[in-house]
Amino acid sequence: MNKRKFSLKDIPGWVITLAIIGILYITGYHTEVIGQAQRVVLATGLIKPSLPHQAEGEKASLTEKNMAGAGFQMTDLNGTPVNFENLHGKVIFLNIWATWCPPCIAEMPNIQSLYKKVDPEKIVFVMLSIDEKGSEKVNRFIERKGYTFPVYLPANPLPAAFASNVVPATFIISPKGQVVAKHEGMANYDSKEMKDFLNGLTEN
């Protein structure tokens, strides 16, 4: 009686699928794979942030206390303290993200592209990581990806103005310290509309 040789074809497809998923989770690459898949969705241009037609509420009377992020402390990836309110006077593109978040990974290339197209003297980027493991993991991630936008970690709890139930969450803050746009979830920010909106705020 001839014994039939075992072949990979004998393994059910679902077993192979589960094995691949298991390996991705064990190695930590599942976030990258999912993020790359979602990046393809963003490339279609279908997911765009909603922007107001103008900087609504800019005429409101503001004090230092009610400016978005007043009193909020951050550190850069070198551990240097940064006061968020010191950024007031410029347009702020604030993105709250984490290395374990696939949608965050998916939208980062287009944020990097937008960052390179605007005037850093007028428009500042705050890529705020909420990773619990701290700057070492975040630093490795940023270096591996080659991103050049500024990355920070919160040094105290996030202000109520930046509250969100999901990550990523993006806030556009006017030079006068008001949140004029907010988008929860991933989006494609590398667009003429977003660039024009940011530049428009610098002129108010």
Sequence and secondary structure as in RCSB ss.txt:
>XXXX:A:sequence
MNKRKFSLKDIPGWVITLAIIGILYITGYHTEVIGQAQRVVLATGLIKPSLPHQAEGEKASLTEKNMAGAGFQMT
DLNGTPVNFENLHGKVIFLNIWATWCPPCIAEMPNIQSLYKKVDPEKIVFVMLSIDEKGSEKVNRFIERKGYTFP
VYLPANPLPAAFASNVVPATFIISPKGQVVAKHEGMANYDSKEMKDFLNGLTEN
>XXXX:A:secstr
       GGGS HHHHHHHHHHHHHHHTTHHHHHHHHHHHHHHTT       SS TTTTS   TTTSTTTT EEE
ETT  EEEGGGGTTSEEEEEEE TT HHHHHHHHHHHHHHTTS TTTEEEEEEE  TT HHHHHHHHHHHT  S 
EEEESS   GGG  SSSSEEEEE TTS EEEEEES     SHHHHHHHHHHHT 
